[in-house]
Structures are given as structure tokens and as C-alpha cells.
Amino acid sequence: MEDLISRLLTTELEAEALVADAKLKYDELVQRAQEEARAAEVALDLHVPELRSQRVDQEAARAVLVIAELKQRYDELHREQHARAEQRAGEALELAMAILLDAERA
């Protein structure tokens, strides 16, 4: 019986040592993970200005394209309106001439 109690006590002490070792390894792992997370956060903070700069450059290039497209549309509309105005002016001139000629005949 004494032998059984001795073995149980030894096993309990070994189990406690294993638990303590596992806790120590867990704490080390958590500490390492926190350090890696902090390092990744610092690296990201250093990289953010570059990312923002790239994004700003992309948006600026996109804005230039949009402005060019809008200018092209505006120019096309302007040409169309100018052509219509010239056509209407010609029609108005013809109508005015017709009215004047009819007024002279009457």
C-alpha cells in the first residue's frame, strides 16, 4: 500500500511538473506571439505611408483619365451644339429671306 501511495505521489509530482512546464511553454509562446504581432504592427505602420502614396498616385492617375474623358465628351457636345446652331442660323436666314421676298411681292 505504501508503495502504491508512493507511486501515486510520484506520478502526481510528475504531472504537476508537466503542467508547470506546459504553462511555461504556453506563456513563452504567448509572449513570442505578442512580440511578433507588435513587430508586424510596426512594419505595417512603416509601410502605411507607402501604401497611401501608391493609392494617392493611383487615384490621381484615375482622376486624370476621368478629366480627359469628360473633356472629350464636352468637346464633342460643344461641336454638336455648334453644328446645330450653324444649321439653325442657316435655316433662320433662309426663312427671313423668304419672308422678306414674300413681303416685297405683296
N, CA and C atoms as an extended XYZ file, in Angstrom:
318
Properties=species:S:1:pos:R:3:atomname:S:1:resname:S:1:resid:I:1 pbc="F F F"
N         0.809       -1.183        0.000 N   MET     1
C         0.000        0.000        0.000 CA  MET     1
C         0.862        1.260        0.000 C   MET     1
N         1.886        1.196        0.821 N   GLU     2
C         2.807        2.329        0.885 CA  GLU     2
C         3.468        2.551       -0.462 C   GLU     2
N         3.741        1.460       -1.134 N   ASP     3
C         4.361        1.545       -2.456 CA  ASP     3
C         3.406        2.207       -3.455 C   ASP     3
N         2.121        1.868       -3.363 N   LEU     4
C         1.117        2.442       -4.247 CA  LEU     4
C         0.968        3.943       -3.982 C   LEU     4
N         0.945        4.318       -2.721 N   ILE     5
C         0.838        5.738       -2.364 CA  ILE     5
C         2.076        6.492       -2.840 C   ILE     5
N         3.221        5.870       -2.697 N   SER     6
C         4.471        6.489       -3.140 CA  SER     6
C         4.454        6.707       -4.654 C   SER     6
N         3.985        5.687       -5.382 N   ARG     7
C         3.908        5.834       -6.840 CA  ARG     7
C         2.897        6.903       -7.243 C   ARG     7
N         1.745        6.930       -6.563 N   LEU     8
C         0.740        7.953       -6.851 CA  LEU     8
C         1.296        9.349       -6.583 C   LEU     8
N         2.015        9.480       -5.493 N   LEU     9
C         2.620       10.768       -5.159 CA  LEU     9
C         3.664       11.155       -6.189 C   LEU     9
N         4.466       10.198       -6.607 N   THR    10
C         5.481       10.451       -7.626 CA  THR    10
C         4.810       10.846       -8.943 C   THR    10
N         3.754       10.120       -9.314 N   THR    11
C         3.028       10.422      -10.547 CA  THR    11
C         2.393       11.802      -10.468 C   THR    11
N         1.841       12.135       -9.311 N   GLU    12
C         1.237       13.467       -9.131 CA  GLU    12
C         2.294       14.552       -9.244 C   GLU    12
N         3.457       14.335       -8.674 N   LEU    13
C         4.531       15.316       -8.770 CA  LEU    13
C         5.005       15.451      -10.211 C   LEU    13
N         5.103       14.323      -10.931 N   GLU    14
C         5.493       14.382      -12.334 CA  GLU    14
C         4.446       15.120      -13.159 C   GLU    14
N         3.161       14.876      -12.866 N   ALA    15
C         2.074       15.548      -13.583 CA  ALA    15
C         2.125       17.045      -13.316 C   ALA    15
N         2.356       17.413      -12.068 N   GLU    16
C         2.464       18.843      -11.735 CA  GLU    16
C         3.642       19.484      -12.455 C   GLU    16
N         4.759       18.743      -12.556 N   ALA    17
C         5.923       19.255      -13.269 CA  ALA    17
C         5.596       19.422      -14.754 C   ALA    17
N         4.879       18.445      -15.325 N   LEU    18
C         4.470       18.553      -16.731 CA  LEU    18
C         3.538       19.743      -16.943 C   LEU    18
N         2.610       19.944      -16.027 N   VAL    19
C         1.677       21.078      -16.131 CA  VAL    19
C         2.458       22.390      -16.018 C   VAL    19
N         3.384       22.455      -15.077 N   ALA    20
C         4.187       23.670      -14.914 CA  ALA    20
C         5.023       23.932      -16.164 C   ALA    20
N         5.599       22.875      -16.724 N   ASP    21
C         6.392       23.013      -17.950 CA  ASP    21
C         5.506       23.460      -19.115 C   ASP    21
N         4.315       22.859      -19.231 N   ALA    22
C         3.388       23.226      -20.302 CA  ALA    22
C         2.952       24.687      -20.133 C   ALA    22
N         2.693       25.110      -18.898 N   LYS    23
C         2.305       26.503      -18.655 CA  LYS    23
C         3.432       27.446      -19.039 C   LYS    23
N         4.659       27.071      -18.694 N   LEU    24
C         5.810       27.895      -19.044 CA  LEU    24
C         5.948       28.004      -20.565 C   LEU    24
N         5.804       26.878      -21.271 N   LYS    25
C         5.893       26.893      -22.727 CA  LYS    25
C         4.746       27.716      -23.331 C   LYS    25
N         3.554       27.589      -22.736 N   TYR    26
C         2.408       28.365      -23.208 CA  TYR    26
C         2.674       29.859      -23.040 C   TYR    26
N         3.161       30.230      -21.854 N   ASP    27
C         3.455       31.641      -21.607 CA  ASP    27
C         4.525       32.164      -22.574 C   ASP    27
N         5.551       31.344      -22.837 N   GLU    28
C         6.594       31.740      -23.790 CA  GLU    28
C         6.013       31.902      -25.196 C   GLU    28
N         5.129       30.977      -25.559 N   LEU    29
C         4.502       31.035      -26.871 CA  LEU    29
C         3.632       32.290      -27.007 C   LEU    29
N         2.876       32.592      -25.984 N   VAL    30
C         2.036       33.802      -25.991 CA  VAL    30
C         2.922       35.039      -26.079 C   VAL    30
N         4.001       35.058      -25.304 N   GLN    31
C         4.926       36.193      -25.316 CA  GLN    31
C         5.528       36.386      -26.711 C   GLN    31
N         5.950       35.271      -27.323 N   ARG    32
C         6.527       35.337      -28.658 CA  ARG    32
C         5.497       35.826      -29.683 C   ARG    32
N         4.272       35.335      -29.554 N   ALA    33
C         3.212       35.750      -30.479 CA  ALA    33
C         2.917       37.238      -30.326 C   ALA    33
N         2.905       37.723      -29.092 N   GLN    34
C         2.687       39.154      -28.861 CA  GLN    34
C         3.819       39.990      -29.456 C   GLN    34
N         5.055       39.528      -29.281 N   GLU    35
C         6.199       40.243      -29.849 CA  GLU    35
C         6.130       40.263      -31.375 C   GLU    35
N         5.762       39.121      -31.967 N   GLU    36
C         5.630       39.061      -33.425 CA  GLU    36
C         4.507       39.971      -33.911 C   GLU    36
N         3.415       40.002      -33.151 N   ALA    37
C         2.296       40.881      -33.523 CA  ALA    37
C         2.725       42.341      -33.443 C   ALA    37
N         3.461       42.697      -32.396 N   ARG    38
C         3.959       44.079      -32.283 CA  ARG    38
C         4.901       44.410      -33.436 C   ARG    38
N         5.783       43.471      -33.766 N   ALA    39
C         6.725       43.694      -34.877 CA  ALA    39
C         5.960       43.851      -36.198 C   ALA    39
N         4.941       43.036      -36.396 N   ALA    40
C         4.141       43.144      -37.620 CA  ALA    40
C         3.407       44.484      -37.652 C   ALA    40
N         2.926       44.927      -36.509 N   GLU    41
C         2.234       46.215      -36.433 CA  GLU    41
C         3.189       47.364      -36.757 C   GLU    41
N         4.407       47.290      -36.230 N   VAL    42
C         5.410       48.319      -36.529 CA  VAL    42
C         5.744       48.308      -38.016 C   VAL    42
N         5.915       47.112      -38.567 N   ALA    43
C         6.221       47.004      -40.000 CA  ALA    43
C         5.079       47.578      -40.836 C   ALA    43
N         3.849       47.311      -40.424 N   LEU    44
C         2.697       47.857      -41.143 CA  LEU    44
C         2.661       49.378      -41.026 C   LEU    44
N         2.914       49.877      -39.821 N   ASP    45
C         2.937       51.335      -39.625 CA  ASP    45
C         3.995       51.991      -40.522 C   ASP    45
N         5.126       51.320      -40.695 N   LEU    46
C         6.162       51.854      -41.573 CA  LEU    46
C         5.758       51.777      -43.037 C   LEU    46
N         4.930       50.790      -43.361 N   HIS    47
C         4.517       50.550      -44.745 CA  HIS    47
C         3.299       51.396      -45.151 C   HIS    47
N         2.535       51.877      -44.173 N   VAL    48
C         1.300       52.628      -44.456 CA  VAL    48
C         1.547       53.852      -45.331 C   VAL    48
N         2.547       54.684      -45.041 N   PRO    49
C         2.746       55.849      -45.916 CA  PRO    49
C         2.993       55.450      -47.371 C   PRO    49
N         3.743       54.375      -47.580 N   GLU    50
C         3.995       53.909      -48.943 CA  GLU    50
C         2.694       53.451      -49.600 C   GLU    50
N         1.873       52.720      -48.837 N   LEU    51
C         0.586       52.267      -49.367 CA  LEU    51
C        -0.313       53.452      -49.702 C   LEU    51
N        -0.336       54.434      -48.806 N   ARG    52
C        -1.149       55.627      -49.055 CA  ARG    52
C        -0.645       56.361      -50.293 C   ARG    52
N         0.664       56.475      -50.412 N   SER    53
C         1.251       57.162      -51.559 CA  SER    53
C         0.872       56.455      -52.853 C   SER    53
N         0.944       55.133      -52.848 N   GLN    54
C         0.566       54.370      -54.034 CA  GLN    54
C        -0.908       54.588      -54.354 C   GLN    54
N        -1.733       54.589      -53.317 N   ARG    55
C        -3.177       54.789      -53.517 CA  ARG    55
C        -3.452       56.185      -54.066 C   ARG    55
N        -2.765       57.177      -53.520 N   VAL    56
C        -2.947       58.544      -53.997 CA  VAL    56
C        -2.504       58.650      -55.450 C   VAL    56
N        -1.379       58.035      -55.781 N   ASP    57
C        -0.893       58.050      -57.169 CA  ASP    57
C        -1.899       57.385      -58.105 C   ASP    57
N        -2.461       56.254      -57.663 N   GLN    58
C        -3.451       55.560      -58.485 CA  GLN    58
C        -4.688       56.424      -58.688 C   GLN    58
N        -5.154       57.044      -57.610 N   GLU    59
C        -6.348       57.879      -57.713 CA  GLU    59
C        -6.077       59.126      -58.555 C   GLU    59
N        -4.880       59.668      -58.463 N   ALA    60
C        -4.532       60.835      -59.280 CA  ALA    60
C        -4.520       60.448      -60.760 C   ALA    60
N        -3.955       59.300      -61.072 N   ALA    61
C        -3.937       58.834      -62.461 CA  ALA    61
C        -5.357       58.596      -62.950 C   ALA    61
N        -6.184       58.025      -62.100 N   ARG    62
C        -7.585       57.792      -62.465 CA  ARG    62
C        -8.300       59.119      -62.685 C   ARG    62
N        -8.030       60.097      -61.836 N   ALA    63
C        -8.651       61.413      -61.985 CA  ALA    63
C        -8.249       62.053      -63.313 C   ALA    63
N        -6.998       61.909      -63.693 N   VAL    64
C        -6.539       62.467      -64.972 CA  VAL    64
C        -7.307       61.825      -66.128 C   VAL    64
N        -7.501       60.508      -66.056 N   LEU    65
C        -8.253       59.821      -67.108 CA  LEU    65
C        -9.709       60.281      -67.151 C   LEU    65
N       -10.318       60.410      -65.983 N   VAL    66
C       -11.715       60.850      -65.926 CA  VAL    66
C       -11.845       62.264      -66.473 C   VAL    66
N       -10.919       63.130      -66.114 N   ILE    67
C       -10.943       64.509      -66.618 CA  ILE    67
C       -10.790       64.516      -68.136 C   ILE    67
N        -9.893       63.696      -68.646 N   ALA    68
C        -9.700       63.625      -70.102 CA  ALA    68
C       -10.973       63.138      -70.789 C   ALA    68
N       -11.630       62.125      -70.202 N   GLU    69
C       -12.878       61.623      -70.780 CA  GLU    69
C       -13.960       62.696      -70.750 C   GLU    69
N       -14.085       63.397      -69.624 N   LEU    70
C       -15.087       64.456      -69.509 CA  LEU    70
C       -14.810       65.583      -70.500 C   LEU    70
N       -13.541       65.941      -70.672 N   LYS    71
C       -13.184       66.990      -71.626 CA  LYS    71
C       -13.534       66.553      -73.042 C   LYS    71
N       -13.264       65.293      -73.361 N   GLN    72
C       -13.584       64.776      -74.688 CA  GLN    72
C       -15.098       64.830      -74.917 C   GLN    72
N       -15.880       64.411      -73.912 N   ARG    73
C       -17.341       64.480      -74.053 CA  ARG    73
C       -17.809       65.921      -74.216 C   ARG    73
N       -17.243       66.810      -73.427 N   TYR    74
C       -17.611       68.223      -73.515 CA  TYR    74
C       -17.295       68.761      -74.910 C   TYR    74
N       -16.110       68.446      -75.415 N   ASP    75
C       -15.717       68.918      -76.750 CA  ASP    75
C       -16.667       68.377      -77.823 C   ASP    75
N       -17.047       67.101      -77.691 N   GLU    76
C       -17.980       66.516      -78.665 CA  GLU    76
C       -19.334       67.220      -78.605 C   GLU    76
N       -19.833       67.427      -77.387 N   LEU    77
C       -21.118       68.118      -77.239 CA  LEU    77
C       -21.034       69.546      -77.772 C   LEU    77
N       -19.935       70.198      -77.509 N   HIS    78
C       -19.749       71.570      -77.980 CA  HIS    78
C       -19.775       71.611      -79.507 C   HIS    78
N       -19.063       70.682      -80.142 N   ARG    79
C       -19.058       70.629      -81.613 CA  ARG    79
C       -20.459       70.355      -82.154 C   ARG    79
N       -21.182       69.412      -81.526 N   GLU    80
C       -22.541       69.096      -81.968 CA  GLU    80
C       -23.461       70.313      -81.835 C   GLU    80
N       -23.364       70.998      -80.697 N   GLN    81
C       -24.209       72.181      -80.481 CA  GLN    81
C       -23.845       73.296      -81.460 C   GLN    81
N       -22.572       73.456      -81.705 N   HIS    82
C       -22.132       74.485      -82.650 CA  HIS    82
C       -22.658       74.168      -84.055 C   HIS    82
N       -22.588       72.896      -84.449 N   ALA    83
C       -23.086       72.493      -85.766 CA  ALA    83
C       -24.595       72.721      -85.851 C   ALA    83
N       -25.319       72.363      -84.779 N   ARG    84
C       -26.763       72.604      -84.770 CA  ARG    84
C       -27.082       74.089      -84.826 C   ARG    84
N       -26.309       74.889      -84.116 N   ALA    85
C       -26.531       76.338      -84.121 CA  ALA    85
C       -26.299       76.908      -85.514 C   ALA    85
N       -25.253       76.467      -86.196 N   GLU    86
C       -24.996       76.934      -87.557 CA  GLU    86
C       -26.119       76.508      -88.498 C   GLU    86
N       -26.586       75.269      -88.316 N   GLN    87
C       -27.694       74.782      -89.145 CA  GLN    87
C       -28.944       75.624      -88.911 C   GLN    87
N       -29.252       75.879      -87.629 N   ARG    88
C       -30.431       76.685      -87.285 CA  ARG    88
C       -30.277       78.122      -87.802 C   ARG    88
N       -29.064       78.645      -87.735 N   ALA    89
C       -28.829       80.009      -88.229 CA  ALA    89
C       -29.075       80.052      -89.733 C   ALA    89
N       -28.613       79.030      -90.447 N   GLY    90
C       -28.854       78.949      -91.894 CA  GLY    90
C       -30.340       78.852      -92.193 C   GLY    90
N       -31.044       78.020      -91.421 N   GLU    91
C       -32.487       77.882      -91.609 CA  GLU    91
C       -33.198       79.198      -91.310 C   GLU    91
N       -32.764       79.879      -90.247 N   ALA    92
C       -33.373       81.162      -89.887 CA  ALA    92
C       -33.125       82.197      -90.974 C   ALA    92
N       -31.933       82.228      -91.544 N   LEU    93
C       -31.598       83.161      -92.613 CA  LEU    93
C       -32.460       82.887      -93.846 C   LEU    93
N       -32.604       81.607      -94.184 N   GLU    94
C       -33.442       81.251      -95.326 CA  GLU    94
C       -34.892       81.662      -95.086 C   GLU    94
N       -35.378       81.431      -93.877 N   LEU    95
C       -36.751       81.805      -93.547 CA  LEU    95
C       -36.929       83.315      -93.593 C   LEU    95
N       -35.937       84.054      -93.070 N   ALA    96
C       -36.013       85.523      -93.098 CA  ALA    96
C       -36.009       86.026      -94.532 C   ALA    96
N       -35.197       85.442      -95.371 N   MET    97
C       -35.146       85.848      -96.776 CA  MET    97
C       -36.484       85.559      -97.467 C   MET    97
N       -37.047       84.407      -97.152 N   ALA    98
C       -38.319       84.049      -97.746 CA  ALA    98
C       -39.422       85.024      -97.316 C   ALA    98
N       -39.397       85.402      -96.050 N   ILE    99
C       -40.390       86.361      -95.534 CA  ILE    99
C       -40.183       87.709      -96.204 C   ILE    99
N       -38.938       88.163      -96.320 N   LEU   100
C       -38.666       89.465      -96.963 CA  LEU   100
C       -39.079       89.438      -98.438 C   LEU   100
N       -38.773       88.363      -99.120 N   LEU   101
C       -39.152       88.260     -100.533 CA  LEU   101
C       -40.662       88.227     -100.698 C   LEU   101
N       -41.353       87.511      -99.806 N   ASP   102
C       -42.812       87.476      -99.865 CA  ASP   102
C       -43.400       88.835      -99.530 C   ASP   102
N       -42.765       89.567      -98.609 N   ALA   103
C       -43.259       90.895      -98.220 CA  ALA   103
C       -43.078       91.867      -99.363 C   ALA   103
N       -42.008       91.748     -100.135 N   GLU   104
C       -41.757       92.642     -101.275 CA  GLU   104
C       -42.724       92.365     -102.405 C   GLU   104
N       -43.141       91.135     -102.592 N   ARG   105
C       -44.079       90.770     -103.653 CA  ARG   105
C       -45.505       91.209     -103.314 C   ARG   105
N       -45.791       91.266     -102.059 N   ALA   106
C       -47.156       91.601     -101.684 CA  ALA   106
C       -47.457       93.064     -101.712 C   ALA   106
